[in-house]
Amino acid sequence: MKPKIYIDGKEGTTGLQIYDRLGGRDDIELLLIDEAKRKDTEERRRLLNAADLVFLCLPDAAAAEAVSLIENPKTRVIDASTAHRTAKGWVYGFPELSAAQRDYIAVQPRVANPGCHATGFISSVYPLVQGGAVHPGFAFTCSSLTGYTGGGKKLIAEYEDPARDPLHESHRIYGLTLRHKHLPEMQRVCGLTNPPVFVPILGDFPQGMATTVYLPGYEPERIHEALSRHYEGQRLVRVAPLGGTEPVIYAAAKAGQNDLELIVTGSGRQTIVTALFDNLGKGASGAAVQNMNIMLGFDETAGLT
């Protein structure tokens, strides 16, 4: 029998992208809510409990409410919101952390999908800290340039408005209080003594992300070796040749793709690591489908071209 899948919040950016990746598959059954009942709590409750696996593509409070509506012990959940990423009883949905992490995802009923900026940071930092190449007390700094689709429909409309402010053509630095909502998962998952200094930057392009971690005092060769060793054999995360393949990095180079590439550059004892990926691919919907595949026993990259 095909597993039944329900996307709660299919109308949002992440939900639509998940639907696009699942819509043509014949190994699952998608449960769809009547548009007129989209906000009907009882209809949502029925579908949430009828599904074998549910994607929550909702704001944090609504995601927590949705979990409270699930009474069927066999319904498994992938939450794309921030609500449960550091919550007890939830597994962090980044299978490339370790073989054990992938095994946890495969059997657990509750999986928290990583944040987009967090994906870029953790993919670079976790292997370095856990492998002993960089001390967990190191003062990590990071900047992350992202496309505007990660901000949802309101921000997309703002950026695609023909009458928008001309300033939108330049990059927008935000999160100036240094308390971005992805920081708790960055620190906890990587096992850091202190939260990193993290600056997100919004660019005038729809999809793509380049998250750069700065490592003064470390040789590029040592960092590249540690990352290459950790990700050897992975299918959706790879490490580029030392120095990269181009003299520049374009943040939108991975738009529309579901993998992530780590690029180590620098000289002497000055190093940066840039995670290049799609904020809606490995940074959101692609990662969610990857987790679903693992949880349901499908090939990990099914539906992720």
C-alpha positions as CSV (number, residue, x, y, z in Angstrom):
1,M,0.0,0.0,0.0
2,K,1.3,3.4,-0.9
3,P,2.1,5.7,2.0
4,K,-0.4,8.6,2.4
5,I,1.2,12.1,2.5
6,Y,-0.4,15.3,3.6
7,I,1.1,18.8,3.2
8,D,-0.4,21.1,5.8
9,G,0.3,24.6,4.4
10,K,0.7,23.6,0.7
11,E,-0.2,27.1,-0.4
12,G,3.0,28.6,1.0
13,T,6.4,28.7,-0.8
14,T,7.9,25.7,1.0
15,G,4.7,23.7,0.7
16,L,4.3,24.4,-3.0
17,Q,7.9,23.4,-3.6
18,I,7.4,20.1,-1.7
19,Y,4.3,19.5,-3.8
20,D,6.2,20.1,-7.0
21,R,8.7,17.5,-6.0
22,L,6.0,14.9,-5.0
23,G,3.3,15.6,-7.5
24,G,4.6,13.3,-10.3
25,R,5.6,10.4,-8.0
26,D,3.6,7.1,-8.2
27,D,5.0,5.6,-5.1
28,I,3.0,7.8,-2.7
29,E,-0.6,9.0,-2.3
30,L,-1.0,12.7,-1.8
31,L,-3.9,13.8,0.4
32,L,-5.3,17.1,-0.7
33,I,-7.6,19.4,1.2
34,D,-10.6,21.1,-0.4
35,E,-9.6,24.7,-1.0
36,A,-12.8,25.9,0.8
37,K,-11.8,24.0,3.9
38,R,-8.1,25.0,4.0
39,K,-8.5,26.7,7.3
40,D,-11.1,24.3,8.7
41,T,-9.5,22.8,11.9
42,E,-11.6,19.6,11.8
43,E,-10.9,18.9,8.2
44,R,-7.2,19.5,8.8
45,R,-7.4,17.2,11.9
46,R,-8.9,14.5,9.7
47,L,-6.2,14.7,7.1
48,L,-3.4,15.0,9.7
49,N,-4.6,11.7,11.3
50,A,-5.3,9.9,8.0
51,A,-1.7,10.4,6.7
52,D,1.2,8.2,7.2
53,L,3.5,11.2,7.0
54,V,2.7,14.9,7.3
55,F,4.7,18.0,6.2
56,L,4.1,21.1,8.3
57,C,4.7,24.2,6.2
58,L,3.3,26.7,8.6
59,P,4.3,29.5,10.9
60,D,5.7,28.4,14.3
61,A,2.6,28.7,16.3
62,A,0.4,27.1,13.7
63,A,2.9,24.2,13.4
64,A,2.7,23.6,17.2
65,E,-1.1,23.7,16.9
66,A,-1.0,21.2,14.1
67,V,1.1,18.7,16.1
68,S,-1.5,19.0,18.9
69,L,-4.2,17.9,16.5
70,I,-2.4,14.6,15.7
71,E,-3.9,11.7,17.6
72,N,-2.9,8.8,15.4
73,P,0.4,7.3,16.8
74,K,1.3,6.1,13.3
75,T,1.3,9.6,11.8
76,R,4.9,10.8,11.3
77,V,5.8,14.5,11.0
78,I,8.4,16.6,9.2
79,D,8.1,20.2,10.5
80,A,9.6,22.9,8.2
81,S,9.0,25.7,10.8
82,T,11.4,26.8,13.5
83,A,9.1,25.5,16.3
84,H,10.7,22.2,17.0
85,R,14.3,22.4,15.8
86,T,15.7,22.3,19.3
87,A,12.7,20.7,21.0
88,K,12.9,17.5,23.1
89,G,11.7,14.4,21.2
90,W,12.4,15.8,17.8
91,V,15.3,14.7,15.5
92,Y,17.2,17.3,13.5
93,G,16.7,16.5,9.9
94,F,20.2,16.8,8.5
95,P,21.1,13.2,7.6
96,E,24.7,14.1,6.5
97,L,25.7,14.8,10.1
98,S,26.5,11.2,10.6
99,A,25.4,7.6,9.8
100,A,23.7,7.6,13.2
101,Q,21.8,10.7,12.4
102,R,20.5,9.2,9.2
103,D,19.4,6.1,11.1
104,Y,17.6,8.2,13.7
105,I,15.7,10.0,11.0
106,A,14.7,6.7,9.5
107,V,12.9,5.5,12.6
108,Q,11.8,8.5,14.5
109,P,8.2,9.9,14.4
110,R,9.1,13.6,14.6
111,V,11.7,15.3,12.4
112,A,12.5,19.0,12.4
113,N,13.6,20.2,9.0
114,P,16.7,22.5,9.2
115,G,16.5,26.3,8.6
116,C,18.1,27.5,5.3
117,H,20.8,29.7,6.9
118,A,21.4,27.0,9.5
119,T,21.9,24.4,6.8
120,G,24.7,26.4,5.3
121,F,26.4,27.1,8.6
122,I,26.0,23.6,10.0
123,S,27.2,21.9,6.9
124,S,30.5,23.7,7.2
125,V,31.0,23.9,11.0
126,Y,29.6,20.6,12.4
127,P,32.3,18.3,10.7
128,L,35.1,20.7,11.8
129,V,34.0,20.8,15.4
130,Q,32.9,17.2,15.8
131,G,36.0,16.0,13.9
132,G,38.3,18.0,16.1
133,A,39.7,20.4,13.4
134,V,38.3,23.5,15.1
135,H,37.6,23.9,18.9
136,P,33.9,24.4,19.9
137,G,34.9,27.6,21.7
138,F,36.2,29.2,18.5
139,A,34.6,32.6,17.8
140,F,32.7,31.7,14.6
141,T,31.5,34.4,12.3
142,C,29.3,33.9,9.3
143,S,27.5,35.8,6.6
144,S,24.7,34.3,4.5
145,L,23.5,35.8,1.2
146,T,20.1,34.5,0.2
147,G,17.4,34.9,-2.5
148,Y,14.2,36.6,-1.5
149,T,11.9,33.5,-1.9
150,G,12.9,32.3,1.6
151,G,10.9,35.2,3.1
152,G,7.5,33.8,1.8
153,K,4.8,35.3,-0.3
154,K,4.8,38.8,1.3
155,L,8.5,39.3,0.6
156,I,8.3,37.8,-2.9
157,A,5.5,40.2,-3.7
158,E,7.6,43.1,-2.3
159,Y,10.6,42.2,-4.5
160,E,8.6,41.5,-7.6
161,D,6.5,44.6,-7.4
162,P,7.3,46.8,-10.5
163,A,6.8,49.9,-8.4
164,R,9.2,48.8,-5.7
165,D,11.8,51.0,-4.1
166,P,14.9,51.2,-6.2
167,L,16.9,50.3,-3.1
168,H,15.7,46.7,-3.5
169,E,18.3,46.4,-6.3
170,S,21.0,46.5,-3.6
171,H,21.6,43.8,-1.0
172,R,19.7,44.2,2.3
173,I,21.6,43.4,5.6
174,Y,19.1,42.4,8.3
175,G,19.1,40.6,11.6
176,L,21.1,43.5,13.0
177,T,20.4,42.5,16.7
178,L,22.4,39.3,16.0
179,R,19.5,37.2,17.4
180,H,18.4,35.5,14.2
181,K,15.9,32.7,14.8
182,H,18.3,30.1,13.3
183,L,21.0,30.7,15.9
184,P,19.8,28.2,18.5
185,E,19.9,25.3,16.1
186,M,23.3,26.4,14.8
187,Q,24.8,26.5,18.2
188,R,23.1,23.3,19.6
189,V,23.6,21.0,16.6
190,C,27.3,22.0,16.2
191,G,28.0,21.8,19.9
192,L,29.4,25.3,20.2
193,T,30.3,27.0,23.4
194,N,28.8,30.3,22.2
195,P,26.5,31.3,19.4
196,P,28.2,32.5,16.2
197,V,28.2,36.1,15.1
198,F,25.8,35.7,12.2
199,V,24.7,38.2,9.6
200,P,22.0,37.3,7.0
201,I,21.9,39.3,3.7
202,L,19.0,39.5,1.3
203,G,19.8,39.7,-2.4
204,D,17.7,40.8,-5.4
205,F,17.4,37.3,-6.9
206,P,14.7,34.7,-6.3
207,Q,16.5,31.5,-5.3
208,G,20.0,30.6,-4.2
209,M,22.2,30.9,-1.1
210,A,25.8,31.3,-0.3
211,T,26.6,30.9,3.4
212,T,30.2,31.8,4.3
213,V,32.0,30.9,7.5
214,Y,35.3,32.8,8.3
215,L,38.2,30.8,9.9
216,P,41.2,33.1,10.6
217,G,44.1,31.1,11.9
218,Y,43.3,27.9,10.0
219,E,45.0,26.6,6.8
220,P,42.7,25.9,3.9
221,E,44.3,22.6,3.3
222,R,43.5,21.3,6.8
223,I,39.9,22.5,6.6
224,H,39.4,21.1,3.1
225,E,40.7,17.7,4.2
226,A,38.4,17.5,7.2
227,L,35.3,18.4,5.2
228,S,36.2,16.0,2.3
229,R,36.7,13.2,4.8
230,H,33.4,13.8,6.5
231,Y,31.3,14.0,3.3
232,E,32.9,11.2,1.4
233,G,30.3,9.2,-0.3
234,Q,27.4,11.6,0.3
235,R,25.0,12.1,-2.6
236,L,23.5,15.5,-1.8
237,V,26.5,17.3,-0.1
238,R,29.9,17.4,-1.8
239,V,33.1,19.3,-1.3
240,A,34.6,21.1,-4.3
241,P,38.3,20.9,-5.2
242,L,40.4,23.1,-2.9
243,G,40.1,26.7,-4.1
244,G,36.9,26.0,-6.0
245,T,36.5,25.7,-9.8
246,E,35.9,29.4,-10.5
247,P,37.6,32.6,-9.3
248,V,34.2,33.9,-8.0
249,I,31.1,32.4,-6.3
250,Y,27.6,33.2,-7.5
251,A,25.0,32.8,-4.8
252,A,22.3,31.7,-7.3
253,A,24.5,29.1,-9.0
254,K,22.5,26.2,-7.3
255,A,19.0,27.7,-7.9
256,G,16.6,25.0,-8.7
257,Q,18.8,22.2,-7.5
258,N,18.6,20.0,-4.4
259,D,22.3,19.4,-3.5
260,L,24.8,21.5,-1.5
261,E,28.4,22.2,-2.4
262,L,31.1,23.3,0.0
263,I,33.9,25.5,-1.4
264,V,37.1,26.0,0.7
265,T,39.3,29.0,-0.3
266,G,42.0,31.1,1.3
267,S,45.8,31.2,1.7
268,G,48.3,30.8,4.5
269,R,46.3,30.7,7.8
270,Q,43.3,32.6,6.4
271,T,40.3,30.4,5.3
272,I,36.7,30.7,4.4
273,V,34.2,28.0,3.7
274,T,31.2,28.8,1.5
275,A,28.1,26.5,1.4
276,L,26.4,27.0,-2.0
277,F,22.9,25.7,-2.4
278,D,19.2,26.6,-3.1
279,N,17.4,28.2,-0.2
280,L,14.3,26.3,-1.3
281,G,16.1,23.1,-2.3
282,K,18.6,21.7,0.3
283,G,17.7,24.7,2.4
284,A,14.0,23.8,2.7
285,S,11.8,21.7,0.4
286,G,14.5,19.5,-1.1
287,A,15.7,18.6,2.4
288,A,12.2,17.9,3.6
289,V,11.7,15.4,0.7
290,Q,15.1,13.8,1.4
291,N,14.0,13.3,5.0
292,M,10.7,11.8,3.8
293,N,12.5,9.4,1.6
294,I,14.7,8.2,4.4
295,M,11.7,7.9,6.8
296,L,9.6,5.9,4.3
297,G,12.5,3.7,3.1
298,F,12.7,5.1,-0.4
299,D,15.9,5.9,-2.2
300,E,17.2,9.0,-0.5
301,T,17.3,11.1,-3.7
302,A,13.9,10.0,-5.1
303,G,12.2,13.0,-6.7
304,L,15.3,15.2,-6.2
305,T,16.8,15.6,-9.6
